[in-house]
């Protein structure tokens, strides 16, 4: 493949399958998507500003949690404007450069979720299992190292993934997925993708083994510590906090697993595949701020106080 051919590949448009809805249903879907996006923007921004503007919430757990709404805003913004534009104008083309950008940040979003939740699990483990050393271990410097590790390792891994993808020539331009991601873009390639497949599988396996392993280990230790604790209030608070984290983690893992399985099953309904793929990107950003905002007492109380001061004071 010549250099001119590679330039053409990067600059040409891709065709998307779309949702195949009637004009009436497309308008209804657009309104629902717009409302969902507004809810995601409002709830995650509200959670973000509540933590930032309240010094009482500037604790390690909440500083780590701060990364979750940021990540949810990245993921939802990669998806919703594209879907809303497609539903409203029935546009089924996308420049390859924009498709690559969307795919890159969608993968960054997906990996960041499990990395952030793993970091939060580690924080809860130190707080409950080593309370006397908590302030020493979870210092501001250590917190910044954890956050830097979460984002820099993620960006590096995803950069390698897409560098491997961009080196390959394309001979197809039709996407059957509702949005761009690495597996759907690999289907457009007309060259040997063995290296890409091996790297992708290793990346998925290592990330899953490390994150799931750490989370299972930390929560097992937390459960043991809770049942050894004689204070029912301390035990209840610890279990509630950990339960919230586990709900978010299990929800995302299940949606991600269903998405991966939908790629492997050739006979699955295209509509079901699209629904699973979109649900995996919509449900976590919608539910995360609700789960953490309503279930976490400190954030709920401070959030309501912040809302009353800023809104009713106008």
PyMOL commands that set and color helices and strands:
alter all, ss='L'
color gray80, all
select helices_A, chain A and resi 3-11+23-53+55-57+60-89+96-129+131-137+140-166+182-186+194-228+232-264+270-295+297-311
alter helices_A, ss='H'
color red, helices_A
select strands_A, chain A and resi 13-16+93-95+174-175
alter strands_A, ss='S'
color yellow, strands_A
deselect
rebuild
show_as cartoon
